[in-house]
Amino acid sequence: MRNFAVSLGLTLIVGGAGGFLVDSLGLPGGWIIGSLAAAYIASFFKVPIAVPPQLRSLAMGFVGMTVGSAIDREMLGAAGNLPWSLLAMFGVMALMGGLTYALHRKLWGASGATAISCAWPGNVLLAFASAKALNADMDRVTVVQLVRVLILMAAMPLAIGSFHSAPPDQAVALTPDLAIAAALALASTGLALRLKLAGGEIFFSAAAIGALTGFEVISFEVPEFALAGLQVVVGVYIGLGLARCSRQAFLAALTPSLASAALATVLTLASAFVLSGMLDTSAAALALAYAPGGAEAMILLSAVFDVDPGFVGIHHTLRLLVLTFCFPIALRYFAAPSHQATGSR
C-alpha cells in the first residue's frame, strides 16, 4: 500500500510539474502536452510512476461530469443539428479508417488483423485486446495507435489555438451542486467498472449529470484546478503507454505511425472547416468532436477553450459506444483468425 501511494504521488508530481511548466509558457493544451512529455522522459530514468486503471476510470467519470455541466436548455434547443453532425462524424471516421486500412495493408504489407487494428479510430484498449487475440503485430498496433493519439493531443490544441483563443481563467465557486455532480461522477464510475463497459464512465456520468443540468435542477462549473488535474492524468497515461514500446518496435513502426497520425489530423481539421458553415457550428468544436481518439483529452480541451463541452462530449461518447459494438463485426469482415501479422517485425 505504501509503494502504491509513493508511486501515485510521484506520478502526480512528475506529470503536474511537466504540465505546469508547459502551461506557464502559454502553450495551448499545456497541461496535457507537458504531463505526457514528463511521463515519457521519467520512464527512461526508471522513475516508478504509474496510472492505475481505477485512477484512469475515475478521471473518465469526471470527464463525463465536464460534459454534463455543459448540457443546458440552450444546447437541448439546438439539438436539431446533432443528427447531421453525428452522421458527418461517422462518415469522416469511415473515410479515415478506410484510407488508413488501405495504407497499412497495401503499402506496408500488414495482415488484415493488423491493418484494421491500426486503422480503428478509437477505443484503443479494445483494439489492443482484439488485435492480440487475432495474432496481429502488437508492436505496430501499439505504436500506431498511441502515436496517433499523441499527435492529435499535441496538434489539436496548437491548431485550434491559432484561430480560437482560450478564455482567461475565472474563479469557480465550490457549491453544493458541484458536490452533487462529483458524487454522481463517482457513482457512474463504479457502475461502469461493475458492468465492465469501456467508456461507460463518461457515458453514465454525462447522462446522469446532464439530465439534472438540462432540466435546471443543478448548475455548476468545473474548477480550473480540476480540469488541470484531469489533463495531467490523461497525459501521463498516454506518455507511459508510449514509453512501454521498445525502441526497436517504435522505430520500425515510426513511418506508418506518423503517416496515420498525419492523415487523421488533416482529415479532422479539414472536415471541421468544411462542415462548420453547413452545420452552423464553430470549426473548433467540430475539430475536437471529430478527433479520432483521445476522447478524454478532447473533451477536456473543449472545456479549456470553452467550445461547447456538451456538444464535443456527446460526439465522443456515442463514437466510443458505436466503435465498441462495431469492432467485432469489422474484425470478422476484414480479418480472419488465421491471418498472421506480416512484414513489420
N, C-alpha and C positions, 0 to 999 in steps of 0.2 A: 504493500500500500504506500509505503514511504517512497519507494522507487517510482511508483506511478505518479505521485504528487510532484516529485522532483522533475520528472520528465515533462509533465504537463506545464509546470511552472516555467521551465526552460523554453518550452515551445512558445508560450505566450510572450515571454520576454524577448526571445530572438525575433519572432515574427512581428511583434509590436514595435521593436526598435527599428527593424527594416522598414516597416510601413510608415512609422513616424518620420524617419529620415527622408524618404522619397516624397511623402505628402508635404513636408515642410519646404520642399523645393518648388512646390506649386504644380507638380505634375498631375494631370487628371488621372484618377484611379490609383493614386499613390499608395494607399494602404494595401491594396491587393498586390500591385506590382512589387512593392518593397518587401512585403512579407514573403511572397513567393521567392524572390531572389535571395533573401536572407536564409530561408529554409534550405534552399538548394546549396548555397555556399556552406552552411553549417554542417550539412551532411558529409562534406569532404573532410571536415575536421573531426568527424566522429562524435559530434555533439549529440547526446541522447535525447533527441526531440521526436515527438510522435503526435499524431492526431487520432485518438481512439475513435472507433466507429460511433460510439454513443455521443461523442462531442460533435462529430460531423452531423449526425442526425438531429441533435439539438439545435445546431446552427441552422439547418434547413427548416426546422419548425419555426424559428424566429424570423427566417426569411419570409415564410408564409405570413407571419404577423405583419411584416412590412407591406406585403401585397394587400392584406385585409384592411390595413389602415387607410389605404388609398381608394377603397371602394365606397362611393357615396352616391347620393341620388343623381348628381350631375353625370357621373360616369354611367350609372344604370340607364339614365335617359338617353345617353349617346350610344347605347349598346347595339343600335341598328347597324353600325359599321363593323361590329365584331365578326359576324359570319363571313363577310367578304375578306376581312383582314386575315382571319384564320385560314380560309381557303387559299389565299395568296401565299401564306406562310408554308402550308403543306405542299403547294406547287413548287415553291422555291426549294424546299427541302428535297423533294423528289428529283428535281433537276440537279441539285448539288450532289445528292447521293449517287445518282446515275452516272454523272461525269466522273466522280471520284472512283467509283467501282470500275469503270471502264479504264481509267488511267492505271490503276493497280493491276488489273487483270491483263490488259494488252501491252502496256508499256513496261511494267516492271515484273511481269511474269508471275504474279501471285496466284495462289489457288482461289477457287470461288469462295471458300470459307474465310480465307484471309482478306480477300478484297472486300467482301460485304461487311466484315467486322471493322475494317479500316474506314469504310465509307459511311457507316451508321452514324447519323448526326445527333447523337445524344445518348443518355443513359449508359455512360461508359462502363459502369460496373456490370451491367447486363451483357454488354458487348464482350467484355473480358471473359466472363463465365462461359458464355456460349461458344466463343472462339476456342477456348481451351478444350471444351467438350468435343469439338469437331476437328481437333488436331491442327488448328490453324497455326501460323507462325506468330507465337505470342510476343516475341521481341518486336516484330514490326507493328503489330496491332497496338501494343502498349505505347510505343514511341509515337506512332502516327496520331493516336487519339489524344495523348497528353500534350504533344506539341501543338495540335490544332487548338485545344482549349487554352494553352499558354499564350499563343499568339493572339487569339481572339480577346483574351483578358487584357493583353497589353495594347493591342491595336484599337479596340473599340473606344476606350476612354480617350486615347490620343486623337483618334479621328473625330469623335463627337465633340471633344473639347476645342477643335479647330473652328467649329461653327456654332456651338452651343455652350455657353459658359455656365458653370455650376453656380447656384445662388450662394450668397455668403452664409456662413454658419449662423444659426439663431438658437438662442436658449430655448429648451423644451421643458415644460413643467412635468414633474413626476406626479401623475394624477392617479386616482383610483381606477379610472378607465384603462390606463396603461397597465396597471397591475392585473386587472381582469383579462386583458388581452394576453399578457405574459402567461397567466395561468392556463388559458386556453391553448396557447402555443405548446406549453409543456404537456398538456393532456393529449394534444394532437400528435406530438412526437411519440408518446407512449403507445398510442393506438396504432400508429404506422409501424412501429417496431414489433408490436404484438402480431400484426397481420402480415409482417414481412413484405410490405408493399413498397417497392422502390419509388422514391419521390413522393410517397404518401404524406410525409411530414409537411411538405409545402402545401399540398392539396387540402388536407384536412384543416390545417391551421388557417389557410386563406379563406376556405369556405365558412368555417365557424365564425371567425372574426369579421369577415366581410359581410355576413348576414346581419350581424349586430350594428356595424357601422353603416351599412346600406340603408337600414331602417332607423338610423339615428338613435339607437339605444345607447351606444357609446361613441366617443370621439376622442382621438388621441393622435399624437405624432411620436415617431420613434426617435429617441435622442441620438445626437451625432456620435456620442461615445459608443453607443450600442452598434450603430452602423459600422464604425471603425473596427470594433471588436469582431463583428461577424466577417468583415472583409479579411481580417488577419487569419481567422480560422480557415476560410476558403483558400486564401493564398498559400498558407503553409501546407495545406492538404495537397494541392496541385504540385507545389515545389518538391515535396517529399516523394510523391508518386514518380515524378520525372527523375529524381535522384536515384531511385531504385533500379533504373535501367542501366545495364552495363555500358561502359564506354564503347566497346566494340559494337554492341547492338545499336546504340544511339547513332554512331557514325554510319553504320550500314543502312539504317533507315532514314537518314537525315534528308536526302533528296526527295523521296516520296512524301515525307512528313511535311517539309516546307512547301512543296507543291500543293498538297492537300489543304494546308492551312491558308495559303495564299488564295486558292480558289474559293474557299469558304468565306474568307474576309471580303474579297472583291464582290462576290455574288450577293453577300448580305448587304453591303453598303450600296451597291448599285440598285438592288431591288427596293431598298428603303427610299432612295431618292426618286426612283421612277414611280413608285406607288404612293408617295407622300401626297401629291396633289389629288390623285384619284380617290384616295380614302380619307382625305381631309384630316390627316394625322401627321404630326411632325416626323421628319426623317430620323431624328434622334431616337424617338420612341420606337419606330419601326425597326431601326437597326438593332437596338437592344432586344426587341421582341423576337426578331428573326434569327438572331445569332445561334448557330447550330451547336450548342454546348455551353457548359458553364452557367447553368440556369441560376444557381445561387448568386454567382458573380454579377450576371446581367441584371437581375432584379435589384441587387444592392446598388449597382451603378445607376439604375434608373431613379432610385431614391436620392442618390448623391447629386445627380444632375437635375432632379425634380422634373422628370419627364414621364409622369403618369406610371408609377409602380404597379398600380392595379391592372392597367392595360398590358404592360410587359409581363406581369406575373401570370395573368390568365393564359397568355400565349405559351409561356414556358411550361406551365402546369399541364395544359392539355397536350402540348408536344410530348412531354415525358410519358403521360399516360398512353397516348396513341403509339408511341415508339415501343413502350414496354409490351403492349399486347400484339403489335405487328411484327416484332423481331422474329419470333419462332416461325411465322409464316414466310417471312423474307428468307430466312435461312433454308427452309425446306425448298424454296424455289431456286435460290442462287447457288446453294452448296449442299452436296450430299455428304453424309458422314464419312464416306470412303475417300473424300478428297484429301490430299496431303498438301501441306504448305510447300511452295516451290520457290526457288530462285532468290531467297532473301536471307538466308542464314549465312 
